[in-house]
Amino acid sequence: METIKKEVIKAIEKELEERLAISTQTYNDALESRNNDTKSSAGDKYETSRAMMQQEMDNAEARIHQVKVFKNELNRLPVEEKSDIIISGSFVETDLGLYFIGLSLGKVEIQNQIVYAISTASPLGKMLLHKKVGDEINLNNTKQFIKSIN
């Protein structure tokens, strides 16, 4: 289980780096396009184009900021800490799934298994937080038994 946890963290780091690269490239492309856009006799078209490029840049900046927030959160998670209860940074196995608690990034595939990266603010994350092996949670009339915590 420890190996899978480390692989999940590596996969999350890789995903964040890819998101950062894509968002940075999008920003740079929009900036270049905006700066290269020449004013024509059709002034409205020029202004509309510049506004669209600025909006694209703003969206890319927001995505870049979010990735940086996620990276900081990941670095602050106590992933090496051993605990008998589920805390941020825990890798949890239930009878219905595998979960990495700490960041809301969705599905991560490791060793042909799906691991869900969820935050402690999500409904499932809130229910799992501070539980221990053998405990049961019930989310949307679906019971899950906690099999292991790493």
QUINORDA-V466564 format. One record per helix or strand of 2 or more residues. SS is the DSSP state (alpha for helix, beta for strand). FROM is the first residue (numbers start at 1). TO is the last residue. Records with the same first field share a line. If there is no record, write none. Layout:
# QUINORDA-V466564
SS->FROM-TO ; FROM-TO
This chain:
# QUINORDA-V466564
alpha->2-36 ; 43-76 ; 123-128
beta->91-94 ; 98-101 ; 106-110 ; 113-118 ; 136-139 ; 142-149
